[in-house]
Amino acid sequence: MAEAKLEKKAPEQRKIVCKGPKDKGNGASALRLPHLSKKDKPFDISQGQTLVVPRDISEKDADKLLQMDSWKFEEVK
């Protein structure tokens, strides 16, 4: 009797990349997310940084970043 092999599929990961502040003249070099910061290490996102969902940030936080007015984020494959 042949046994069927059950393959575990890795959950599909979303990736979003930070394109930087929408207003280039504002002087910001990083976006700090205090609610994701640890006591001894701030959670900063800089231009060009790619975040993997759910490893780096949650689905909820990713959706919020994609809808921000002051910083531009794009979903990549």
PDB file with one MODEL, atoms N, CA, C and O in Angstrom:
MODEL        1
ATOM      1  N   MET A   1       0.835  -1.174   0.000  1.00  0.00           N
ATOM      2  CA  MET A   1       0.000   0.000   0.000  1.00  0.00           C
ATOM      3  C   MET A   1       0.888   1.249   0.000  1.00  0.00           C
ATOM      4  O   MET A   1       1.754   1.408   0.861  1.00  0.00           O
ATOM      5  N   ALA A   2       0.665   2.108  -0.955  1.00  0.00           N
ATOM      6  CA  ALA A   2       1.469   3.317  -1.076  1.00  0.00           C
ATOM      7  C   ALA A   2       0.930   4.384  -0.134  1.00  0.00           C
ATOM      8  O   ALA A   2      -0.275   4.620  -0.043  1.00  0.00           O
ATOM      9  N   GLU A   3       1.844   5.003   0.546  1.00  0.00           N
ATOM     10  CA  GLU A   3       1.438   6.070   1.446  1.00  0.00           C
ATOM     11  C   GLU A   3       1.527   7.405   0.726  1.00  0.00           C
ATOM     12  O   GLU A   3       2.495   7.690   0.021  1.00  0.00           O
ATOM     13  N   ALA A   4       0.521   8.195   0.915  1.00  0.00           N
ATOM     14  CA  ALA A   4       0.526   9.527   0.312  1.00  0.00           C
ATOM     15  C   ALA A   4       1.404  10.432   1.158  1.00  0.00           C
ATOM     16  O   ALA A   4       1.277  10.498   2.381  1.00  0.00           O
ATOM     17  N   LYS A   5       2.284  11.117   0.477  1.00  0.00           N
ATOM     18  CA  LYS A   5       3.163  12.045   1.190  1.00  0.00           C
ATOM     19  C   LYS A   5       2.462  13.386   1.313  1.00  0.00           C
ATOM     20  O   LYS A   5       1.990  13.965   0.334  1.00  0.00           O
ATOM     21  N   LEU A   6       2.413  13.844   2.513  1.00  0.00           N
ATOM     22  CA  LEU A   6       1.833  15.164   2.757  1.00  0.00           C
ATOM     23  C   LEU A   6       2.969  16.175   2.811  1.00  0.00           C
ATOM     24  O   LEU A   6       3.845  16.114   3.674  1.00  0.00           O
ATOM     25  N   GLU A   7       2.930  17.089   1.881  1.00  0.00           N
ATOM     26  CA  GLU A   7       3.953  18.117   1.856  1.00  0.00           C
ATOM     27  C   GLU A   7       3.427  19.357   2.558  1.00  0.00           C
ATOM     28  O   GLU A   7       2.301  19.800   2.331  1.00  0.00           O
ATOM     29  N   LYS A   8       4.261  19.891   3.400  1.00  0.00           N
ATOM     30  CA  LYS A   8       3.899  21.139   4.056  1.00  0.00           C
ATOM     31  C   LYS A   8       4.321  22.275   3.155  1.00  0.00           C
ATOM     32  O   LYS A   8       5.487  22.403   2.782  1.00  0.00           O
ATOM     33  N   LYS A   9       3.362  23.083   2.819  1.00  0.00           N
ATOM     34  CA  LYS A   9       3.676  24.265   2.028  1.00  0.00           C
ATOM     35  C   LYS A   9       4.010  25.396   2.975  1.00  0.00           C
ATOM     36  O   LYS A   9       3.324  25.622   3.971  1.00  0.00           O
ATOM     37  N   ALA A  10       5.063  26.092   2.650  1.00  0.00           N
ATOM     38  CA  ALA A  10       5.417  27.251   3.450  1.00  0.00           C
ATOM     39  C   ALA A  10       4.363  28.321   3.222  1.00  0.00           C
ATOM     40  O   ALA A  10       3.923  28.528   2.091  1.00  0.00           O
ATOM     41  N   PRO A  11       3.957  28.998   4.279  1.00  0.00           N
ATOM     42  CA  PRO A  11       2.962  30.054   4.084  1.00  0.00           C
ATOM     43  C   PRO A  11       3.529  31.120   3.158  1.00  0.00           C
ATOM     44  O   PRO A  11       4.704  31.477   3.238  1.00  0.00           O
ATOM     45  N   GLU A  12       2.674  31.617   2.282  1.00  0.00           N
ATOM     46  CA  GLU A  12       3.114  32.623   1.342  1.00  0.00           C
ATOM     47  C   GLU A  12       3.462  33.899   2.098  1.00  0.00           C
ATOM     48  O   GLU A  12       2.698  34.384   2.933  1.00  0.00           O
ATOM     49  N   GLN A  13       4.629  34.420   1.782  1.00  0.00           N
ATOM     50  CA  GLN A  13       5.086  35.612   2.465  1.00  0.00           C
ATOM     51  C   GLN A  13       4.920  36.822   1.563  1.00  0.00           C
ATOM     52  O   GLN A  13       5.242  36.788   0.376  1.00  0.00           O
ATOM     53  N   ARG A  14       4.418  37.875   2.150  1.00  0.00           N
ATOM     54  CA  ARG A  14       4.336  39.163   1.460  1.00  0.00           C
ATOM     55  C   ARG A  14       5.594  39.941   1.779  1.00  0.00           C
ATOM     56  O   ARG A  14       6.172  39.809   2.858  1.00  0.00           O
ATOM     57  N   LYS A  15       6.003  40.744   0.835  1.00  0.00           N
ATOM     58  CA  LYS A  15       7.148  41.616   1.068  1.00  0.00           C
ATOM     59  C   LYS A  15       6.751  43.025   0.686  1.00  0.00           C
ATOM     60  O   LYS A  15       6.113  43.252  -0.342  1.00  0.00           O
ATOM     61  N   ILE A  16       7.138  43.967   1.527  1.00  0.00           N
ATOM     62  CA  ILE A  16       6.915  45.370   1.197  1.00  0.00           C
ATOM     63  C   ILE A  16       8.249  46.097   1.303  1.00  0.00           C
ATOM     64  O   ILE A  16       9.066  45.792   2.172  1.00  0.00           O
ATOM     65  N   VAL A  17       8.457  47.049   0.422  1.00  0.00           N
ATOM     66  CA  VAL A  17       9.703  47.810   0.404  1.00  0.00           C
ATOM     67  C   VAL A  17       9.386  49.275   0.696  1.00  0.00           C
ATOM     68  O   VAL A  17       8.383  49.819   0.233  1.00  0.00           O
ATOM     69  N   CYS A  18      10.268  49.894   1.473  1.00  0.00           N
ATOM     70  CA  CYS A  18      10.120  51.304   1.811  1.00  0.00           C
ATOM     71  C   CYS A  18      10.775  52.131   0.718  1.00  0.00           C
ATOM     72  O   CYS A  18      11.964  51.977   0.438  1.00  0.00           O
ATOM     73  N   LYS A  19      10.001  53.001   0.111  1.00  0.00           N
ATOM     74  CA  LYS A  19      10.501  53.881  -0.941  1.00  0.00           C
ATOM     75  C   LYS A  19      10.972  55.219  -0.374  1.00  0.00           C
ATOM     76  O   LYS A  19      11.592  56.009  -1.087  1.00  0.00           O
ATOM     77  N   GLY A  20      10.686  55.478   0.890  1.00  0.00           N
ATOM     78  CA  GLY A  20      11.124  56.707   1.548  1.00  0.00           C
ATOM     79  C   GLY A  20       9.979  57.653   1.811  1.00  0.00           C
ATOM     80  O   GLY A  20       8.823  57.356   1.507  1.00  0.00           O
ATOM     81  N   PRO A  21      10.315  58.802   2.381  1.00  0.00           N
ATOM     82  CA  PRO A  21       9.266  59.786   2.673  1.00  0.00           C
ATOM     83  C   PRO A  21       8.689  60.354   1.381  1.00  0.00           C
ATOM     84  O   PRO A  21       9.406  60.543   0.399  1.00  0.00           O
ATOM     85  N   LYS A  22       7.387  60.624   1.394  1.00  0.00           N
ATOM     86  CA  LYS A  22       6.744  61.205   0.203  1.00  0.00           C
ATOM     87  C   LYS A  22       7.240  62.615  -0.041  1.00  0.00           C
ATOM     88  O   LYS A  22       7.408  63.024  -1.190  1.00  0.00           O
ATOM     89  N   ASP A  23       7.477  63.365   1.030  1.00  0.00           N
ATOM     90  CA  ASP A  23       8.019  64.717   0.911  1.00  0.00           C
ATOM     91  C   ASP A  23       9.526  64.628   1.108  1.00  0.00           C
ATOM     92  O   ASP A  23      10.005  64.533   2.238  1.00  0.00           O
ATOM     93  N   LYS A  24      10.268  64.659   0.010  1.00  0.00           N
ATOM     94  CA  LYS A  24      11.724  64.485   0.070  1.00  0.00           C
ATOM     95  C   LYS A  24      12.416  65.599   0.856  1.00  0.00           C
ATOM     96  O   LYS A  24      13.536  65.412   1.333  1.00  0.00           O
ATOM     97  N   GLY A  25      11.770  66.738   0.993  1.00  0.00           N
ATOM     98  CA  GLY A  25      12.376  67.862   1.689  1.00  0.00           C
ATOM     99  C   GLY A  25      12.178  67.865   3.188  1.00  0.00           C
ATOM    100  O   GLY A  25      12.585  68.818   3.852  1.00  0.00           O
ATOM    101  N   ASN A  26      11.571  66.838   3.742  1.00  0.00           N
ATOM    102  CA  ASN A  26      11.301  66.855   5.182  1.00  0.00           C
ATOM    103  C   ASN A  26      12.510  66.467   6.028  1.00  0.00           C
ATOM    104  O   ASN A  26      12.483  66.650   7.245  1.00  0.00           O
ATOM    105  N   GLY A  27      13.554  65.944   5.427  1.00  0.00           N
ATOM    106  CA  GLY A  27      14.778  65.630   6.157  1.00  0.00           C
ATOM    107  C   GLY A  27      14.774  64.320   6.914  1.00  0.00           C
ATOM    108  O   GLY A  27      15.766  64.001   7.569  1.00  0.00           O
ATOM    109  N   ALA A  28      13.710  63.553   6.853  1.00  0.00           N
ATOM    110  CA  ALA A  28      13.642  62.282   7.575  1.00  0.00           C
ATOM    111  C   ALA A  28      14.484  61.226   6.862  1.00  0.00           C
ATOM    112  O   ALA A  28      14.467  61.121   5.636  1.00  0.00           O
ATOM    113  N   SER A  29      15.218  60.449   7.652  1.00  0.00           N
ATOM    114  CA  SER A  29      16.021  59.372   7.073  1.00  0.00           C
ATOM    115  C   SER A  29      15.523  57.997   7.503  1.00  0.00           C
ATOM    116  O   SER A  29      15.944  56.979   6.954  1.00  0.00           O
ATOM    117  N   ALA A  30      14.628  57.971   8.485  1.00  0.00           N
ATOM    118  CA  ALA A  30      14.082  56.702   8.960  1.00  0.00           C
ATOM    119  C   ALA A  30      12.694  56.933   9.553  1.00  0.00           C
ATOM    120  O   ALA A  30      12.371  58.022  10.028  1.00  0.00           O
ATOM    121  N   LEU A  31      11.895  55.887   9.512  1.00  0.00           N
ATOM    122  CA  LEU A  31      10.567  55.892  10.117  1.00  0.00           C
ATOM    123  C   LEU A  31      10.632  54.993  11.344  1.00  0.00           C
ATOM    124  O   LEU A  31      10.917  53.801  11.223  1.00  0.00           O
ATOM    125  N   ARG A  32      10.373  55.548  12.517  1.00  0.00           N
ATOM    126  CA  ARG A  32      10.428  54.775  13.755  1.00  0.00           C
ATOM    127  C   ARG A  32       9.025  54.346  14.128  1.00  0.00           C
ATOM    128  O   ARG A  32       8.100  55.157  14.155  1.00  0.00           O
ATOM    129  N   LEU A  33       8.876  53.057  14.415  1.00  0.00           N
ATOM    130  CA  LEU A  33       7.598  52.507  14.862  1.00  0.00           C
ATOM    131  C   LEU A  33       7.735  52.110  16.331  1.00  0.00           C
ATOM    132  O   LEU A  33       8.195  51.009  16.636  1.00  0.00           O
ATOM    133  N   PRO A  34       7.337  52.999  17.238  1.00  0.00           N
ATOM    134  CA  PRO A  34       7.534  52.740  18.671  1.00  0.00           C
ATOM    135  C   PRO A  34       6.838  51.480  19.178  1.00  0.00           C
ATOM    136  O   PRO A  34       7.359  50.802  20.064  1.00  0.00           O
ATOM    137  N   HIS A  35       5.667  51.159  18.627  1.00  0.00           N
ATOM    138  CA  HIS A  35       4.932  50.000  19.145  1.00  0.00           C
ATOM    139  C   HIS A  35       5.609  48.679  18.759  1.00  0.00           C
ATOM    140  O   HIS A  35       5.274  47.641  19.330  1.00  0.00           O
ATOM    141  N   LEU A  36       6.539  48.688  17.819  1.00  0.00           N
ATOM    142  CA  LEU A  36       7.286  47.486  17.456  1.00  0.00           C
ATOM    143  C   LEU A  36       8.688  47.463  18.049  1.00  0.00           C
ATOM    144  O   LEU A  36       9.407  46.473  17.911  1.00  0.00           O
ATOM    145  N   SER A  37       9.077  48.549  18.705  1.00  0.00           N
ATOM    146  CA  SER A  37      10.411  48.645  19.286  1.00  0.00           C
ATOM    147  C   SER A  37      10.514  47.786  20.533  1.00  0.00           C
ATOM    148  O   SER A  37       9.551  47.604  21.278  1.00  0.00           O
ATOM    149  N   LYS A  38      11.714  47.267  20.733  1.00  0.00           N
ATOM    150  CA  LYS A  38      11.997  46.548  21.962  1.00  0.00           C
ATOM    151  C   LYS A  38      12.656  47.527  22.920  1.00  0.00           C
ATOM    152  O   LYS A  38      13.085  48.608  22.514  1.00  0.00           O
ATOM    153  N   LYS A  39      12.735  47.157  24.168  1.00  0.00           N
ATOM    154  CA  LYS A  39      13.225  48.083  25.192  1.00  0.00           C
ATOM    155  C   LYS A  39      14.605  48.661  24.848  1.00  0.00           C
ATOM    156  O   LYS A  39      14.842  49.854  25.039  1.00  0.00           O
ATOM    157  N   ASP A  40      15.498  47.831  24.349  1.00  0.00           N
ATOM    158  CA  ASP A  40      16.855  48.284  24.085  1.00  0.00           C
ATOM    159  C   ASP A  40      17.152  48.501  22.595  1.00  0.00           C
ATOM    160  O   ASP A  40      18.276  48.848  22.233  1.00  0.00           O
ATOM    161  N   LYS A  41      16.148  48.297  21.730  1.00  0.00           N
ATOM    162  CA  LYS A  41      16.396  48.421  20.301  1.00  0.00           C
ATOM    163  C   LYS A  41      15.180  49.018  19.592  1.00  0.00           C
ATOM    164  O   LYS A  41      14.113  48.405  19.563  1.00  0.00           O
ATOM    165  N   PRO A  42      15.344  50.215  19.020  1.00  0.00           N
ATOM    166  CA  PRO A  42      14.216  50.823  18.297  1.00  0.00           C
ATOM    167  C   PRO A  42      13.949  50.103  16.979  1.00  0.00           C
ATOM    168  O   PRO A  42      14.860  49.523  16.388  1.00  0.00           O
ATOM    169  N   PHE A  43      12.712  50.141  16.526  1.00  0.00           N
ATOM    170  CA  PHE A  43      12.342  49.537  15.248  1.00  0.00           C
ATOM    171  C   PHE A  43      12.239  50.672  14.233  1.00  0.00           C
ATOM    172  O   PHE A  43      11.227  51.369  14.158  1.00  0.00           O
ATOM    173  N   ASP A  44      13.299  50.842  13.458  1.00  0.00           N
ATOM    174  CA  ASP A  44      13.366  51.887  12.445  1.00  0.00           C
ATOM    175  C   ASP A  44      13.334  51.260  11.058  1.00  0.00           C
ATOM    176  O   ASP A  44      13.907  50.195  10.833  1.00  0.00           O
ATOM    177  N   ILE A  45      12.660  51.931  10.136  1.00  0.00           N
ATOM    178  CA  ILE A  45      12.600  51.498   8.743  1.00  0.00           C
ATOM    179  C   ILE A  45      13.223  52.605   7.908  1.00  0.00           C
ATOM    180  O   ILE A  45      12.847  53.771   8.030  1.00  0.00           O
ATOM    181  N   SER A  46      14.172  52.239   7.061  1.00  0.00           N
ATOM    182  CA  SER A  46      14.833  53.243   6.229  1.00  0.00           C
ATOM    183  C   SER A  46      14.530  52.981   4.753  1.00  0.00           C
ATOM    184  O   SER A  46      14.056  51.908   4.379  1.00  0.00           O
ATOM    185  N   GLN A  47      14.811  53.971   3.941  1.00  0.00           N
ATOM    186  CA  GLN A  47      14.544  53.881   2.510  1.00  0.00           C
ATOM    187  C   GLN A  47      15.300  52.691   1.915  1.00  0.00           C
ATOM    188  O   GLN A  47      16.484  52.493   2.185  1.00  0.00           O
ATOM    189  N   GLY A  48      14.592  51.905   1.101  1.00  0.00           N
ATOM    190  CA  GLY A  48      15.179  50.738   0.455  1.00  0.00           C
ATOM    191  C   GLY A  48      15.059  49.453   1.247  1.00  0.00           C
ATOM    192  O   GLY A  48      15.345  48.378   0.721  1.00  0.00           O
ATOM    193  N   GLN A  49      14.644  49.539   2.493  1.00  0.00           N
ATOM    194  CA  GLN A  49      14.525  48.357   3.345  1.00  0.00           C
ATOM    195  C   GLN A  49      13.307  47.538   2.943  1.00  0.00           C
ATOM    196  O   GLN A  49      12.233  48.084   2.690  1.00  0.00           O
ATOM    197  N   THR A  50      13.487  46.220   2.886  1.00  0.00           N
ATOM    198  CA  THR A  50      12.390  45.309   2.567  1.00  0.00           C
ATOM    199  C   THR A  50      11.963  44.595   3.843  1.00  0.00           C
ATOM    200  O   THR A  50      12.795  44.074   4.585  1.00  0.00           O
ATOM    201  N   LEU A  51      10.661  44.578   4.086  1.00  0.00           N
ATOM    202  CA  LEU A  51      10.091  43.912   5.254  1.00  0.00           C
ATOM    203  C   LEU A  51       9.304  42.692   4.804  1.00  0.00           C
ATOM    204  O   LEU A  51       8.540  42.760   3.841  1.00  0.00           O
ATOM    205  N   VAL A  52       9.490  41.586   5.496  1.00  0.00           N
ATOM    206  CA  VAL A  52       8.785  40.347   5.177  1.00  0.00           C
ATOM    207  C   VAL A  52       7.654  40.169   6.183  1.00  0.00           C
ATOM    208  O   VAL A  52       7.857  40.243   7.395  1.00  0.00           O
ATOM    209  N   VAL A  53       6.460  39.935   5.651  1.00  0.00           N
ATOM    210  CA  VAL A  53       5.266  39.724   6.477  1.00  0.00           C
ATOM    211  C   VAL A  53       5.028  38.221   6.545  1.00  0.00           C
ATOM    212  O   VAL A  53       4.994  37.607   5.479  1.00  0.00           O
ATOM    213  N   PRO A  54       4.868  37.598   7.641  1.00  0.00           N
ATOM    214  CA  PRO A  54       4.738  38.072   9.016  1.00  0.00           C
ATOM    215  C   PRO A  54       6.032  37.999   9.819  1.00  0.00           C
ATOM    216  O   PRO A  54       5.989  38.182  11.035  1.00  0.00           O
ATOM    217  N   ARG A  55       7.173  37.741   9.199  1.00  0.00           N
ATOM    218  CA  ARG A  55       8.429  37.616   9.954  1.00  0.00           C
ATOM    219  C   ARG A  55       8.837  38.922  10.623  1.00  0.00           C
ATOM    220  O   ARG A  55       9.127  38.939  11.820  1.00  0.00           O
ATOM    221  N   ASP A  56       8.864  40.016   9.866  1.00  0.00           N
ATOM    222  CA  ASP A  56       9.324  41.300  10.405  1.00  0.00           C
ATOM    223  C   ASP A  56       8.197  42.118  11.026  1.00  0.00           C
ATOM    224  O   ASP A  56       8.372  42.729  12.080  1.00  0.00           O
ATOM    225  N   ILE A  57       7.056  42.128  10.378  1.00  0.00           N
ATOM    226  CA  ILE A  57       5.900  42.882  10.853  1.00  0.00           C
ATOM    227  C   ILE A  57       4.639  42.061  10.610  1.00  0.00           C
ATOM    228  O   ILE A  57       4.637  41.126   9.809  1.00  0.00           O
ATOM    229  N   SER A  58       3.577  42.420  11.306  1.00  0.00           N
ATOM    230  CA  SER A  58       2.308  41.693  11.164  1.00  0.00           C
ATOM    231  C   SER A  58       1.568  42.148   9.900  1.00  0.00           C
ATOM    232  O   SER A  58       1.900  43.171   9.302  1.00  0.00           O
ATOM    233  N   GLU A  59       0.570  41.370   9.517  1.00  0.00           N
ATOM    234  CA  GLU A  59      -0.281  41.732   8.369  1.00  0.00           C
ATOM    235  C   GLU A  59      -0.941  43.088   8.604  1.00  0.00           C
ATOM    236  O   GLU A  59      -1.024  43.916   7.697  1.00  0.00           O
ATOM    237  N   LYS A  60      -1.406  43.302   9.821  1.00  0.00           N
ATOM    238  CA  LYS A  60      -2.092  44.548  10.170  1.00  0.00           C
ATOM    239  C   LYS A  60      -1.150  45.746  10.015  1.00  0.00           C
ATOM    240  O   LYS A  60      -1.529  46.773   9.453  1.00  0.00           O
ATOM    241  N   ASP A  61       0.079  45.605  10.518  1.00  0.00           N
ATOM    242  CA  ASP A  61       1.048  46.694  10.402  1.00  0.00           C
ATOM    243  C   ASP A  61       1.459  46.920   8.949  1.00  0.00           C
ATOM    244  O   ASP A  61       1.668  48.061   8.537  1.00  0.00           O
ATOM    245  N   ALA A  62       1.575  45.860   8.181  1.00  0.00           N
ATOM    246  CA  ALA A  62       1.930  45.992   6.761  1.00  0.00           C
ATOM    247  C   ALA A  62       0.854  46.780   6.020  1.00  0.00           C
ATOM    248  O   ALA A  62       1.166  47.657   5.214  1.00  0.00           O
ATOM    249  N   ASP A  63      -0.393  46.472   6.288  1.00  0.00           N
ATOM    250  CA  ASP A  63      -1.485  47.192   5.634  1.00  0.00           C
ATOM    251  C   ASP A  63      -1.480  48.669   6.014  1.00  0.00           C
ATOM    252  O   ASP A  63      -1.757  49.531   5.180  1.00  0.00           O
ATOM    253  N   LYS A  64      -1.165  48.958   7.278  1.00  0.00           N
ATOM    254  CA  LYS A  64      -1.090  50.360   7.721  1.00  0.00           C
ATOM    255  C   LYS A  64       0.042  51.101   7.001  1.00  0.00           C
ATOM    256  O   LYS A  64      -0.126  52.249   6.589  1.00  0.00           O
ATOM    257  N   LEU A  65       1.187  50.442   6.855  1.00  0.00           N
ATOM    258  CA  LEU A  65       2.316  51.075   6.175  1.00  0.00           C
ATOM    259  C   LEU A  65       1.990  51.355   4.714  1.00  0.00           C
ATOM    260  O   LEU A  65       2.360  52.404   4.185  1.00  0.00           O
ATOM    261  N   LEU A  66       1.306  50.435   4.064  1.00  0.00           N
ATOM    262  CA  LEU A  66       0.958  50.612   2.654  1.00  0.00           C
ATOM    263  C   LEU A  66      -0.017  51.773   2.450  1.00  0.00           C
ATOM    264  O   LEU A  66      -0.104  52.321   1.351  1.00  0.00           O
ATOM    265  N   GLN A  67      -0.743  52.148   3.493  1.00  0.00           N
ATOM    266  CA  GLN A  67      -1.728  53.221   3.386  1.00  0.00           C
ATOM    267  C   GLN A  67      -1.257  54.539   4.001  1.00  0.00           C
ATOM    268  O   GLN A  67      -2.045  55.478   4.116  1.00  0.00           O
ATOM    269  N   MET A  68       0.010  54.623   4.397  1.00  0.00           N
ATOM    270  CA  MET A  68       0.528  55.843   5.034  1.00  0.00           C
ATOM    271  C   MET A  68       0.492  57.030   4.094  1.00  0.00           C
ATOM    272  O   MET A  68       0.670  56.894   2.883  1.00  0.00           O
ATOM    273  N   ASP A  69       0.257  58.205   4.678  1.00  0.00           N
ATOM    274  CA  ASP A  69       0.253  59.446   3.907  1.00  0.00           C
ATOM    275  C   ASP A  69       1.644  60.063   3.788  1.00  0.00           C
ATOM    276  O   ASP A  69       1.945  60.734   2.801  1.00  0.00           O
ATOM    277  N   SER A  70       2.490  59.838   4.791  1.00  0.00           N
ATOM    278  CA  SER A  70       3.770  60.534   4.824  1.00  0.00           C
ATOM    279  C   SER A  70       4.955  59.728   4.273  1.00  0.00           C
ATOM    280  O   SER A  70       5.969  60.311   3.890  1.00  0.00           O
ATOM    281  N   TRP A  71       4.838  58.408   4.230  1.00  0.00           N
ATOM    282  CA  TRP A  71       5.897  57.554   3.695  1.00  0.00           C
ATOM    283  C   TRP A  71       5.320  56.668   2.600  1.00  0.00           C
ATOM    284  O   TRP A  71       4.142  56.312   2.637  1.00  0.00           O
ATOM    285  N   LYS A  72       6.150  56.315   1.627  1.00  0.00           N
ATOM    286  CA  LYS A  72       5.687  55.475   0.522  1.00  0.00           C
ATOM    287  C   LYS A  72       6.239  54.065   0.674  1.00  0.00           C
ATOM    288  O   LYS A  72       7.447  53.859   0.799  1.00  0.00           O
ATOM    289  N   PHE A  73       5.323  53.096   0.661  1.00  0.00           N
ATOM    290  CA  PHE A  73       5.669  51.676   0.706  1.00  0.00           C
ATOM    291  C   PHE A  73       4.989  51.012  -0.482  1.00  0.00           C
ATOM    292  O   PHE A  73       3.895  51.402  -0.890  1.00  0.00           O
ATOM    293  N   GLU A  74       5.665  49.987  -1.035  1.00  0.00           N
ATOM    294  CA  GLU A  74       5.087  49.218  -2.132  1.00  0.00           C
ATOM    295  C   GLU A  74       5.261  47.741  -1.856  1.00  0.00           C
ATOM    296  O   GLU A  74       6.254  47.307  -1.273  1.00  0.00           O
ATOM    297  N   GLU A  75       4.273  46.978  -2.289  1.00  0.00           N
ATOM    298  CA  GLU A  75       4.357  45.532  -2.162  1.00  0.00           C
ATOM    299  C   GLU A  75       5.155  44.992  -3.347  1.00  0.00           C
ATOM    300  O   GLU A  75       4.925  45.388  -4.490  1.00  0.00           O
ATOM    301  N   VAL A  76       6.094  44.085  -3.069  1.00  0.00           N
ATOM    302  CA  VAL A  76       6.915  43.477  -4.109  1.00  0.00           C
ATOM    303  C   VAL A  76       6.757  41.968  -4.055  1.00  0.00           C
ATOM    304  O   VAL A  76       6.282  41.417  -3.062  1.00  0.00           O
ATOM    305  N   LYS A  77       7.150  41.321  -5.108  1.00  0.00           N
ATOM    306  CA  LYS A  77       7.046  39.853  -5.170  1.00  0.00           C
ATOM    307  C   LYS A  77       8.396  39.218  -4.955  1.00  0.00           C
ATOM    308  O   LYS A  77       8.511  37.993  -4.972  1.00  0.00           O
TER     309      LYS A  77
ENDMDL
END
